[in-house]
Amino acid sequence: MRDVEYESGEESAYECFDCGNITLAELKPSTCPDCGGQMRNRRMPLE
Ligand SMILES: [Zn+2]
């Protein structure tokens, strides 16, 4: 096991619970920019 250090500026995908809107951001958005719903981190596998 090793720690994975993300470079600064690395963006993660966050998905809205309510409308499914996906936003890329460095920091977790408190609310969905579209509908104001809650966002959750979403892992997007590359393969
Ligand atoms: Zn939303």
mmCIF file of the protein (N, C-alpha, C, O) and its ligand, coordinates in Angstrom:
data_MODEL
# 
_entry.id   MODEL 
# 
loop_
_entity.id 
_entity.type 
_entity.pdbx_number_of_molecules 
1 polymer     1 
2 non-polymer 1 
# 
_entity_poly.entity_id                      1 
_entity_poly.type                           'polypeptide(L)' 
_entity_poly.nstd_linkage                   no 
_entity_poly.nstd_monomer                   no 
_entity_poly.pdbx_seq_one_letter_code       MRDVEYESGEESAYECFDCGNITLAELKPSTCPDCGGQMRNRRMPLE 
_entity_poly.pdbx_seq_one_letter_code_can   MRDVEYESGEESAYECFDCGNITLAELKPSTCPDCGGQMRNRRMPLE 
_entity_poly.pdbx_strand_id                 A 
# 
loop_
_entity_poly_seq.entity_id 
_entity_poly_seq.num 
_entity_poly_seq.mon_id 
_entity_poly_seq.hetero 
1 1  MET n 
1 2  ARG n 
1 3  ASP n 
1 4  VAL n 
1 5  GLU n 
1 6  TYR n 
1 7  GLU n 
1 8  SER n 
1 9  GLY n 
1 10 GLU n 
1 11 GLU n 
1 12 SER n 
1 13 ALA n 
1 14 TYR n 
1 15 GLU n 
1 16 CYS n 
1 17 PHE n 
1 18 ASP n 
1 19 CYS n 
1 20 GLY n 
1 21 ASN n 
1 22 ILE n 
1 23 THR n 
1 24 LEU n 
1 25 ALA n 
1 26 GLU n 
1 27 LEU n 
1 28 LYS n 
1 29 PRO n 
1 30 SER n 
1 31 THR n 
1 32 CYS n 
1 33 PRO n 
1 34 ASP n 
1 35 CYS n 
1 36 GLY n 
1 37 GLY n 
1 38 GLN n 
1 39 MET n 
1 40 ARG n 
1 41 ASN n 
1 42 ARG n 
1 43 ARG n 
1 44 MET n 
1 45 PRO n 
1 46 LEU n 
1 47 GLU n 
# 
loop_
_struct_asym.id 
_struct_asym.entity_id 
A 1 
B 2 
# 
loop_
_chem_comp.id 
_chem_comp.type 
_chem_comp.mon_nstd_flag 
ALA 'L-peptide linking' y 
ARG 'L-peptide linking' y 
ASN 'L-peptide linking' y 
ASP 'L-peptide linking' y 
CYS 'L-peptide linking' y 
GLN 'L-peptide linking' y 
GLU 'L-peptide linking' y 
GLY 'peptide linking'   y 
ILE 'L-peptide linking' y 
LEU 'L-peptide linking' y 
LYS 'L-peptide linking' y 
MET 'L-peptide linking' y 
PHE 'L-peptide linking' y 
PRO 'L-peptide linking' y 
SER 'L-peptide linking' y 
THR 'L-peptide linking' y 
TYR 'L-peptide linking' y 
VAL 'L-peptide linking' y 
ZN  non-polymer         . 
# 
_pdbx_entity_nonpoly.entity_id   2 
_pdbx_entity_nonpoly.name        ? 
_pdbx_entity_nonpoly.comp_id     ZN 
# 
_pdbx_nonpoly_scheme.asym_id         B 
_pdbx_nonpoly_scheme.entity_id       2 
_pdbx_nonpoly_scheme.mon_id          ZN 
_pdbx_nonpoly_scheme.ndb_seq_num     1 
_pdbx_nonpoly_scheme.pdb_seq_num     101 
_pdbx_nonpoly_scheme.auth_seq_num    101 
_pdbx_nonpoly_scheme.pdb_mon_id      ZN 
_pdbx_nonpoly_scheme.auth_mon_id     ZN 
_pdbx_nonpoly_scheme.pdb_strand_id   A 
_pdbx_nonpoly_scheme.pdb_ins_code    . 
# 
loop_
_atom_site.group_PDB 
_atom_site.id 
_atom_site.type_symbol 
_atom_site.label_atom_id 
_atom_site.label_alt_id 
_atom_site.label_comp_id 
_atom_site.label_asym_id 
_atom_site.label_entity_id 
_atom_site.label_seq_id 
_atom_site.pdbx_PDB_ins_code 
_atom_site.Cartn_x 
_atom_site.Cartn_y 
_atom_site.Cartn_z 
_atom_site.occupancy 
_atom_site.B_iso_or_equiv 
_atom_site.pdbx_formal_charge 
_atom_site.auth_seq_id 
_atom_site.auth_comp_id 
_atom_site.auth_asym_id 
_atom_site.auth_atom_id 
_atom_site.pdbx_PDB_model_num 
ATOM   1   N  N  . MET A 1 1  ? 0.844   -1.201 0.000   1.00 0.00 ? 1   MET A N  1 
ATOM   2   C  CA . MET A 1 1  ? 0.000   0.000  0.000   1.00 0.00 ? 1   MET A CA 1 
ATOM   3   C  C  . MET A 1 1  ? 0.873   1.243  0.000   1.00 0.00 ? 1   MET A C  1 
ATOM   4   O  O  . MET A 1 1  ? 1.918   1.292  0.650   1.00 0.00 ? 1   MET A O  1 
ATOM   5   N  N  . ARG A 1 2  ? 0.449   2.188  -0.700  1.00 0.00 ? 2   ARG A N  1 
ATOM   6   C  CA . ARG A 1 2  ? 1.168   3.460  -0.674  1.00 0.00 ? 2   ARG A CA 1 
ATOM   7   C  C  . ARG A 1 2  ? 0.156   4.592  -0.787  1.00 0.00 ? 2   ARG A C  1 
ATOM   8   O  O  . ARG A 1 2  ? -0.930  4.443  -1.349  1.00 0.00 ? 2   ARG A O  1 
ATOM   9   N  N  . ASP A 1 3  ? 0.550   5.701  -0.242  1.00 0.00 ? 3   ASP A N  1 
ATOM   10  C  CA . ASP A 1 3  ? -0.348  6.844  -0.313  1.00 0.00 ? 3   ASP A CA 1 
ATOM   11  C  C  . ASP A 1 3  ? -0.305  7.458  -1.706  1.00 0.00 ? 3   ASP A C  1 
ATOM   12  O  O  . ASP A 1 3  ? 0.749   7.546  -2.336  1.00 0.00 ? 3   ASP A O  1 
ATOM   13  N  N  . VAL A 1 4  ? -1.422  7.860  -2.148  1.00 0.00 ? 4   VAL A N  1 
ATOM   14  C  CA . VAL A 1 4  ? -1.485  8.550  -3.432  1.00 0.00 ? 4   VAL A CA 1 
ATOM   15  C  C  . VAL A 1 4  ? -1.654  10.037 -3.163  1.00 0.00 ? 4   VAL A C  1 
ATOM   16  O  O  . VAL A 1 4  ? -2.635  10.482 -2.568  1.00 0.00 ? 4   VAL A O  1 
ATOM   17  N  N  . GLU A 1 5  ? -0.673  10.775 -3.618  1.00 0.00 ? 5   GLU A N  1 
ATOM   18  C  CA . GLU A 1 5  ? -0.764  12.213 -3.399  1.00 0.00 ? 5   GLU A CA 1 
ATOM   19  C  C  . GLU A 1 5  ? -1.226  12.891 -4.682  1.00 0.00 ? 5   GLU A C  1 
ATOM   20  O  O  . GLU A 1 5  ? -0.613  12.764 -5.742  1.00 0.00 ? 5   GLU A O  1 
ATOM   21  N  N  . TYR A 1 6  ? -2.300  13.593 -4.547  1.00 0.00 ? 6   TYR A N  1 
ATOM   22  C  CA . TYR A 1 6  ? -2.820  14.303 -5.708  1.00 0.00 ? 6   TYR A CA 1 
ATOM   23  C  C  . TYR A 1 6  ? -2.087  15.627 -5.873  1.00 0.00 ? 6   TYR A C  1 
ATOM   24  O  O  . TYR A 1 6  ? -1.822  16.343 -4.907  1.00 0.00 ? 6   TYR A O  1 
ATOM   25  N  N  . GLU A 1 7  ? -1.774  15.921 -7.101  1.00 0.00 ? 7   GLU A N  1 
ATOM   26  C  CA . GLU A 1 7  ? -1.150  17.207 -7.365  1.00 0.00 ? 7   GLU A CA 1 
ATOM   27  C  C  . GLU A 1 7  ? -2.183  18.310 -7.129  1.00 0.00 ? 7   GLU A C  1 
ATOM   28  O  O  . GLU A 1 7  ? -3.385  18.116 -7.305  1.00 0.00 ? 7   GLU A O  1 
ATOM   29  N  N  . SER A 1 8  ? -1.678  19.450 -6.732  1.00 0.00 ? 8   SER A N  1 
ATOM   30  C  CA . SER A 1 8  ? -2.600  20.555 -6.554  1.00 0.00 ? 8   SER A CA 1 
ATOM   31  C  C  . SER A 1 8  ? -3.221  20.891 -7.898  1.00 0.00 ? 8   SER A C  1 
ATOM   32  O  O  . SER A 1 8  ? -2.551  20.877 -8.930  1.00 0.00 ? 8   SER A O  1 
ATOM   33  N  N  . GLY A 1 9  ? -4.479  21.185 -7.869  1.00 0.00 ? 9   GLY A N  1 
ATOM   34  C  CA . GLY A 1 9  ? -5.160  21.468 -9.124  1.00 0.00 ? 9   GLY A CA 1 
ATOM   35  C  C  . GLY A 1 9  ? -5.859  20.238 -9.673  1.00 0.00 ? 9   GLY A C  1 
ATOM   36  O  O  . GLY A 1 9  ? -6.592  20.312 -10.659 1.00 0.00 ? 9   GLY A O  1 
ATOM   37  N  N  . GLU A 1 10 ? -5.622  19.098 -9.019  1.00 0.00 ? 10  GLU A N  1 
ATOM   38  C  CA . GLU A 1 10 ? -6.315  17.884 -9.443  1.00 0.00 ? 10  GLU A CA 1 
ATOM   39  C  C  . GLU A 1 10 ? -7.813  18.044 -9.203  1.00 0.00 ? 10  GLU A C  1 
ATOM   40  O  O  . GLU A 1 10 ? -8.245  18.441 -8.121  1.00 0.00 ? 10  GLU A O  1 
ATOM   41  N  N  . GLU A 1 11 ? -8.585  17.733 -10.218 1.00 0.00 ? 11  GLU A N  1 
ATOM   42  C  CA . GLU A 1 11 ? -10.031 17.880 -10.066 1.00 0.00 ? 11  GLU A CA 1 
ATOM   43  C  C  . GLU A 1 11 ? -10.682 16.516 -9.912  1.00 0.00 ? 11  GLU A C  1 
ATOM   44  O  O  . GLU A 1 11 ? -10.269 15.536 -10.533 1.00 0.00 ? 11  GLU A O  1 
ATOM   45  N  N  . SER A 1 12 ? -11.697 16.475 -9.081  1.00 0.00 ? 12  SER A N  1 
ATOM   46  C  CA . SER A 1 12 ? -12.471 15.264 -8.900  1.00 0.00 ? 12  SER A CA 1 
ATOM   47  C  C  . SER A 1 12 ? -13.888 15.513 -9.406  1.00 0.00 ? 12  SER A C  1 
ATOM   48  O  O  . SER A 1 12 ? -14.353 16.649 -9.496  1.00 0.00 ? 12  SER A O  1 
ATOM   49  N  N  . ALA A 1 13 ? -14.545 14.427 -9.727  1.00 0.00 ? 13  ALA A N  1 
ATOM   50  C  CA . ALA A 1 13 ? -15.913 14.551 -10.200 1.00 0.00 ? 13  ALA A CA 1 
ATOM   51  C  C  . ALA A 1 13 ? -16.881 14.424 -9.031  1.00 0.00 ? 13  ALA A C  1 
ATOM   52  O  O  . ALA A 1 13 ? -16.755 13.527 -8.197  1.00 0.00 ? 13  ALA A O  1 
ATOM   53  N  N  . TYR A 1 14 ? -17.821 15.312 -8.983  1.00 0.00 ? 14  TYR A N  1 
ATOM   54  C  CA . TYR A 1 14 ? -18.855 15.265 -7.957  1.00 0.00 ? 14  TYR A CA 1 
ATOM   55  C  C  . TYR A 1 14 ? -20.203 15.185 -8.641  1.00 0.00 ? 14  TYR A C  1 
ATOM   56  O  O  . TYR A 1 14 ? -20.481 15.895 -9.607  1.00 0.00 ? 14  TYR A O  1 
ATOM   57  N  N  . GLU A 1 15 ? -21.031 14.299 -8.111  1.00 0.00 ? 15  GLU A N  1 
ATOM   58  C  CA . GLU A 1 15 ? -22.335 14.088 -8.732  1.00 0.00 ? 15  GLU A CA 1 
ATOM   59  C  C  . GLU A 1 15 ? -23.431 14.536 -7.789  1.00 0.00 ? 15  GLU A C  1 
ATOM   60  O  O  . GLU A 1 15 ? -23.383 14.288 -6.584  1.00 0.00 ? 15  GLU A O  1 
ATOM   61  N  N  . CYS A 1 16 ? -24.402 15.190 -8.355  1.00 0.00 ? 16  CYS A N  1 
ATOM   62  C  CA . CYS A 1 16 ? -25.543 15.655 -7.572  1.00 0.00 ? 16  CYS A CA 1 
ATOM   63  C  C  . CYS A 1 16 ? -26.495 14.494 -7.293  1.00 0.00 ? 16  CYS A C  1 
ATOM   64  O  O  . CYS A 1 16 ? -26.829 13.710 -8.181  1.00 0.00 ? 16  CYS A O  1 
ATOM   65  N  N  . PHE A 1 17 ? -26.918 14.409 -6.036  1.00 0.00 ? 17  PHE A N  1 
ATOM   66  C  CA . PHE A 1 17 ? -27.879 13.375 -5.660  1.00 0.00 ? 17  PHE A CA 1 
ATOM   67  C  C  . PHE A 1 17 ? -29.208 13.582 -6.367  1.00 0.00 ? 17  PHE A C  1 
ATOM   68  O  O  . PHE A 1 17 ? -29.874 12.629 -6.772  1.00 0.00 ? 17  PHE A O  1 
ATOM   69  N  N  . ASP A 1 18 ? -29.574 14.831 -6.504  1.00 0.00 ? 18  ASP A N  1 
ATOM   70  C  CA . ASP A 1 18 ? -30.928 15.144 -6.961  1.00 0.00 ? 18  ASP A CA 1 
ATOM   71  C  C  . ASP A 1 18 ? -31.103 15.079 -8.472  1.00 0.00 ? 18  ASP A C  1 
ATOM   72  O  O  . ASP A 1 18 ? -32.015 14.422 -8.972  1.00 0.00 ? 18  ASP A O  1 
ATOM   73  N  N  . CYS A 1 19 ? -30.216 15.770 -9.199  1.00 0.00 ? 19  CYS A N  1 
ATOM   74  C  CA . CYS A 1 19 ? -30.428 15.868 -10.640 1.00 0.00 ? 19  CYS A CA 1 
ATOM   75  C  C  . CYS A 1 19 ? -29.376 15.112 -11.443 1.00 0.00 ? 19  CYS A C  1 
ATOM   76  O  O  . CYS A 1 19 ? -29.480 15.004 -12.665 1.00 0.00 ? 19  CYS A O  1 
ATOM   77  N  N  . GLY A 1 20 ? -28.350 14.582 -10.745 1.00 0.00 ? 20  GLY A N  1 
ATOM   78  C  CA . GLY A 1 20 ? -27.338 13.798 -11.446 1.00 0.00 ? 20  GLY A CA 1 
ATOM   79  C  C  . GLY A 1 20 ? -26.324 14.641 -12.171 1.00 0.00 ? 20  GLY A C  1 
ATOM   80  O  O  . GLY A 1 20 ? -25.503 14.119 -12.925 1.00 0.00 ? 20  GLY A O  1 
ATOM   81  N  N  . ASN A 1 21 ? -26.370 15.941 -11.953 1.00 0.00 ? 21  ASN A N  1 
ATOM   82  C  CA . ASN A 1 21 ? -25.396 16.830 -12.563 1.00 0.00 ? 21  ASN A CA 1 
ATOM   83  C  C  . ASN A 1 21 ? -23.993 16.491 -12.076 1.00 0.00 ? 21  ASN A C  1 
ATOM   84  O  O  . ASN A 1 21 ? -23.785 16.304 -10.877 1.00 0.00 ? 21  ASN A O  1 
ATOM   85  N  N  . ILE A 1 22 ? -23.032 16.410 -12.984 1.00 0.00 ? 22  ILE A N  1 
ATOM   86  C  CA . ILE A 1 22 ? -21.658 16.109 -12.602 1.00 0.00 ? 22  ILE A CA 1 
ATOM   87  C  C  . ILE A 1 22 ? -20.795 17.348 -12.778 1.00 0.00 ? 22  ILE A C  1 
ATOM   88  O  O  . ILE A 1 22 ? -20.769 17.964 -13.843 1.00 0.00 ? 22  ILE A O  1 
ATOM   89  N  N  . THR A 1 23 ? -20.089 17.697 -11.707 1.00 0.00 ? 23  THR A N  1 
ATOM   90  C  CA . THR A 1 23 ? -19.247 18.879 -11.721 1.00 0.00 ? 23  THR A CA 1 
ATOM   91  C  C  . THR A 1 23 ? -17.819 18.499 -11.388 1.00 0.00 ? 23  THR A C  1 
ATOM   92  O  O  . THR A 1 23 ? -17.579 17.723 -10.463 1.00 0.00 ? 23  THR A O  1 
ATOM   93  N  N  . LEU A 1 24 ? -16.874 19.039 -12.134 1.00 0.00 ? 24  LEU A N  1 
ATOM   94  C  CA . LEU A 1 24 ? -15.470 18.837 -11.812 1.00 0.00 ? 24  LEU A CA 1 
ATOM   95  C  C  . LEU A 1 24 ? -14.985 19.993 -10.959 1.00 0.00 ? 24  LEU A C  1 
ATOM   96  O  O  . LEU A 1 24 ? -15.131 21.157 -11.331 1.00 0.00 ? 24  LEU A O  1 
ATOM   97  N  N  . ALA A 1 25 ? -14.400 19.660 -9.800  1.00 0.00 ? 25  ALA A N  1 
ATOM   98  C  CA . ALA A 1 25 ? -13.921 20.713 -8.915  1.00 0.00 ? 25  ALA A CA 1 
ATOM   99  C  C  . ALA A 1 25 ? -12.782 20.176 -8.069  1.00 0.00 ? 25  ALA A C  1 
ATOM   100 O  O  . ALA A 1 25 ? -12.694 18.976 -7.810  1.00 0.00 ? 25  ALA A O  1 
ATOM   101 N  N  . GLU A 1 26 ? -11.895 21.098 -7.635  1.00 0.00 ? 26  GLU A N  1 
ATOM   102 C  CA . GLU A 1 26 ? -10.797 20.693 -6.760  1.00 0.00 ? 26  GLU A CA 1 
ATOM   103 C  C  . GLU A 1 26 ? -11.331 20.384 -5.372  1.00 0.00 ? 26  GLU A C  1 
ATOM   104 O  O  . GLU A 1 26 ? -10.901 19.433 -4.719  1.00 0.00 ? 26  GLU A O  1 
ATOM   105 N  N  . LEU A 1 27 ? -12.267 21.197 -4.938  1.00 0.00 ? 27  LEU A N  1 
ATOM   106 C  CA . LEU A 1 27 ? -12.866 21.013 -3.621  1.00 0.00 ? 27  LEU A CA 1 
ATOM   107 C  C  . LEU A 1 27 ? -14.339 20.661 -3.800  1.00 0.00 ? 27  LEU A C  1 
ATOM   108 O  O  . LEU A 1 27 ? -14.995 21.100 -4.745  1.00 0.00 ? 27  LEU A O  1 
ATOM   109 N  N  . LYS A 1 28 ? -14.832 19.863 -2.872  1.00 0.00 ? 28  LYS A N  1 
ATOM   110 C  CA . LYS A 1 28 ? -16.213 19.418 -2.969  1.00 0.00 ? 28  LYS A CA 1 
ATOM   111 C  C  . LYS A 1 28 ? -17.169 20.601 -2.881  1.00 0.00 ? 28  LYS A C  1 
ATOM   112 O  O  . LYS A 1 28 ? -17.142 21.362 -1.914  1.00 0.00 ? 28  LYS A O  1 
ATOM   113 N  N  . PRO A 1 29 ? -18.006 20.749 -3.891  1.00 0.00 ? 29  PRO A N  1 
ATOM   114 C  CA . PRO A 1 29 ? -19.010 21.810 -3.848  1.00 0.00 ? 29  PRO A CA 1 
ATOM   115 C  C  . PRO A 1 29 ? -20.017 21.524 -2.746  1.00 0.00 ? 29  PRO A C  1 
ATOM   116 O  O  . PRO A 1 29 ? -20.432 20.379 -2.571  1.00 0.00 ? 29  PRO A O  1 
ATOM   117 N  N  . SER A 1 30 ? -20.411 22.539 -2.009  1.00 0.00 ? 30  SER A N  1 
ATOM   118 C  CA . SER A 1 30 ? -21.368 22.329 -0.926  1.00 0.00 ? 30  SER A CA 1 
ATOM   119 C  C  . SER A 1 30 ? -22.734 21.995 -1.490  1.00 0.00 ? 30  SER A C  1 
ATOM   120 O  O  . SER A 1 30 ? -23.480 21.199 -0.919  1.00 0.00 ? 30  SER A O  1 
ATOM   121 N  N  . THR A 1 31 ? -23.049 22.603 -2.600  1.00 0.00 ? 31  THR A N  1 
ATOM   122 C  CA . THR A 1 31 ? -24.338 22.337 -3.227  1.00 0.00 ? 31  THR A CA 1 
ATOM   123 C  C  . THR A 1 31 ? -24.188 22.271 -4.743  1.00 0.00 ? 31  THR A C  1 
ATOM   124 O  O  . THR A 1 31 ? -23.223 22.775 -5.317  1.00 0.00 ? 31  THR A O  1 
ATOM   125 N  N  . CYS A 1 32 ? -25.158 21.646 -5.361  1.00 0.00 ? 32  CYS A N  1 
ATOM   126 C  CA . CYS A 1 32 ? -25.184 21.558 -6.814  1.00 0.00 ? 32  CYS A CA 1 
ATOM   127 C  C  . CYS A 1 32 ? -25.389 22.941 -7.420  1.00 0.00 ? 32  CYS A C  1 
ATOM   128 O  O  . CYS A 1 32 ? -26.299 23.670 -7.026  1.00 0.00 ? 32  CYS A O  1 
ATOM   129 N  N  . PRO A 1 33 ? -24.539 23.298 -8.380  1.00 0.00 ? 33  PRO A N  1 
ATOM   130 C  CA . PRO A 1 33 ? -24.681 24.604 -9.037  1.00 0.00 ? 33  PRO A CA 1 
ATOM   131 C  C  . PRO A 1 33 ? -25.950 24.684 -9.871  1.00 0.00 ? 33  PRO A C  1 
ATOM   132 O  O  . PRO A 1 33 ? -26.410 25.770 -10.223 1.00 0.00 ? 33  PRO A O  1 
ATOM   133 N  N  . ASP A 1 34 ? -26.502 23.530 -10.179 1.00 0.00 ? 34  ASP A N  1 
ATOM   134 C  CA . ASP A 1 34 ? -27.697 23.484 -11.013 1.00 0.00 ? 34  ASP A CA 1 
ATOM   135 C  C  . ASP A 1 34 ? -28.978 23.618 -10.207 1.00 0.00 ? 34  ASP A C  1 
ATOM   136 O  O  . ASP A 1 34 ? -29.820 24.472 -10.485 1.00 0.00 ? 34  ASP A O  1 
ATOM   137 N  N  . CYS A 1 35 ? -29.111 22.743 -9.186  1.00 0.00 ? 35  CYS A N  1 
ATOM   138 C  CA . CYS A 1 35 ? -30.383 22.680 -8.464  1.00 0.00 ? 35  CYS A CA 1 
ATOM   139 C  C  . CYS A 1 35 ? -30.236 22.939 -6.972  1.00 0.00 ? 35  CYS A C  1 
ATOM   140 O  O  . CYS A 1 35 ? -31.234 23.033 -6.258  1.00 0.00 ? 35  CYS A O  1 
ATOM   141 N  N  . GLY A 1 36 ? -28.979 23.057 -6.487  1.00 0.00 ? 36  GLY A N  1 
ATOM   142 C  CA . GLY A 1 36 ? -28.789 23.321 -5.068  1.00 0.00 ? 36  GLY A CA 1 
ATOM   143 C  C  . GLY A 1 36 ? -28.845 22.073 -4.215  1.00 0.00 ? 36  GLY A C  1 
ATOM   144 O  O  . GLY A 1 36 ? -28.848 22.153 -2.987  1.00 0.00 ? 36  GLY A O  1 
ATOM   145 N  N  . GLY A 1 37 ? -28.891 20.909 -4.865  1.00 0.00 ? 37  GLY A N  1 
ATOM   146 C  CA . GLY A 1 37 ? -28.927 19.651 -4.117  1.00 0.00 ? 37  GLY A CA 1 
ATOM   147 C  C  . GLY A 1 37 ? -27.564 19.282 -3.571  1.00 0.00 ? 37  GLY A C  1 
ATOM   148 O  O  . GLY A 1 37 ? -26.576 19.972 -3.819  1.00 0.00 ? 37  GLY A O  1 
ATOM   149 N  N  . GLN A 1 38 ? -27.516 18.183 -2.822  1.00 0.00 ? 38  GLN A N  1 
ATOM   150 C  CA . GLN A 1 38 ? -26.260 17.754 -2.233  1.00 0.00 ? 38  GLN A CA 1 
ATOM   151 C  C  . GLN A 1 38 ? -25.396 17.053 -3.277  1.00 0.00 ? 38  GLN A C  1 
ATOM   152 O  O  . GLN A 1 38 ? -25.890 16.338 -4.148  1.00 0.00 ? 38  GLN A O  1 
ATOM   153 N  N  . MET A 1 39 ? -24.078 17.286 -3.158  1.00 0.00 ? 39  MET A N  1 
ATOM   154 C  CA . MET A 1 39 ? -23.130 16.666 -4.067  1.00 0.00 ? 39  MET A CA 1 
ATOM   155 C  C  . MET A 1 39 ? -22.395 15.542 -3.353  1.00 0.00 ? 39  MET A C  1 
ATOM   156 O  O  . MET A 1 39 ? -22.188 15.583 -2.140  1.00 0.00 ? 39  MET A O  1 
ATOM   157 N  N  . ARG A 1 40 ? -22.005 14.535 -4.132  1.00 0.00 ? 40  ARG A N  1 
ATOM   158 C  CA . ARG A 1 40 ? -21.162 13.490 -3.559  1.00 0.00 ? 40  ARG A CA 1 
ATOM   159 C  C  . ARG A 1 40 ? -20.004 13.219 -4.491  1.00 0.00 ? 40  ARG A C  1 
ATOM   160 O  O  . ARG A 1 40 ? -20.110 13.372 -5.708  1.00 0.00 ? 40  ARG A O  1 
ATOM   161 N  N  . ASN A 1 41 ? -18.881 12.808 -3.888  1.00 0.00 ? 41  ASN A N  1 
ATOM   162 C  CA . ASN A 1 41 ? -17.707 12.502 -4.689  1.00 0.00 ? 41  ASN A CA 1 
ATOM   163 C  C  . ASN A 1 41 ? -17.996 11.293 -5.562  1.00 0.00 ? 41  ASN A C  1 
ATOM   164 O  O  . ASN A 1 41 ? -18.617 10.324 -5.126  1.00 0.00 ? 41  ASN A O  1 
ATOM   165 N  N  . ARG A 1 42 ? -17.548 11.367 -6.767  1.00 0.00 ? 42  ARG A N  1 
ATOM   166 C  CA . ARG A 1 42 ? -17.767 10.250 -7.674  1.00 0.00 ? 42  ARG A CA 1 
ATOM   167 C  C  . ARG A 1 42 ? -16.467 9.821  -8.297  1.00 0.00 ? 42  ARG A C  1 
ATOM   168 O  O  . ARG A 1 42 ? -15.780 10.604 -8.953  1.00 0.00 ? 42  ARG A O  1 
ATOM   169 N  N  . ARG A 1 43 ? -16.135 8.550  -8.079  1.00 0.00 ? 43  ARG A N  1 
ATOM   170 C  CA . ARG A 1 43 ? -14.949 8.008  -8.714  1.00 0.00 ? 43  ARG A CA 1 
ATOM   171 C  C  . ARG A 1 43 ? -15.302 7.640  -10.142 1.00 0.00 ? 43  ARG A C  1 
ATOM   172 O  O  . ARG A 1 43 ? -16.280 6.937  -10.398 1.00 0.00 ? 43  ARG A O  1 
ATOM   173 N  N  . MET A 1 44 ? -14.495 8.125  -11.059 1.00 0.00 ? 44  MET A N  1 
ATOM   174 C  CA . MET A 1 44 ? -14.742 7.791  -12.454 1.00 0.00 ? 44  MET A CA 1 
ATOM   175 C  C  . MET A 1 44 ? -13.597 6.942  -12.965 1.00 0.00 ? 44  MET A C  1 
ATOM   176 O  O  . MET A 1 44 ? -12.541 7.471  -13.314 1.00 0.00 ? 44  MET A O  1 
ATOM   177 N  N  . PRO A 1 45 ? -13.789 5.635  -13.013 1.00 0.00 ? 45  PRO A N  1 
ATOM   178 C  CA . PRO A 1 45 ? -12.728 4.744  -13.515 1.00 0.00 ? 45  PRO A CA 1 
ATOM   179 C  C  . PRO A 1 45 ? -12.347 5.096  -14.940 1.00 0.00 ? 45  PRO A C  1 
ATOM   180 O  O  . PRO A 1 45 ? -13.197 5.406  -15.775 1.00 0.00 ? 45  PRO A O  1 
ATOM   181 N  N  . LEU A 1 46 ? -11.049 5.042  -15.197 1.00 0.00 ? 46  LEU A N  1 
ATOM   182 C  CA . LEU A 1 46 ? -10.602 5.378  -16.540 1.00 0.00 ? 46  LEU A CA 1 
ATOM   183 C  C  . LEU A 1 46 ? -10.730 4.192  -17.478 1.00 0.00 ? 46  LEU A C  1 
ATOM   184 O  O  . LEU A 1 46 ? -10.755 4.347  -18.699 1.00 0.00 ? 46  LEU A O  1 
ATOM   185 N  N  . GLU A 1 47 ? -10.811 3.009  -16.891 1.00 0.00 ? 47  GLU A N  1 
ATOM   186 C  CA . GLU A 1 47 ? -10.890 1.822  -17.740 1.00 0.00 ? 47  GLU A CA 1 
ATOM   187 C  C  . GLU A 1 47 ? -12.171 1.062  -17.454 1.00 0.00 ? 47  GLU A C  1 
ATOM   188 O  O  . GLU A 1 47 ? -12.425 0.027  -18.069 1.00 0.00 ? 47  GLU A O  1 
HETATM 189 ZN ZN . ZN  B 2 .  ? -28.408 19.072 -8.929  1.00 0.00 2 101 ZN  A ZN 1 
# 
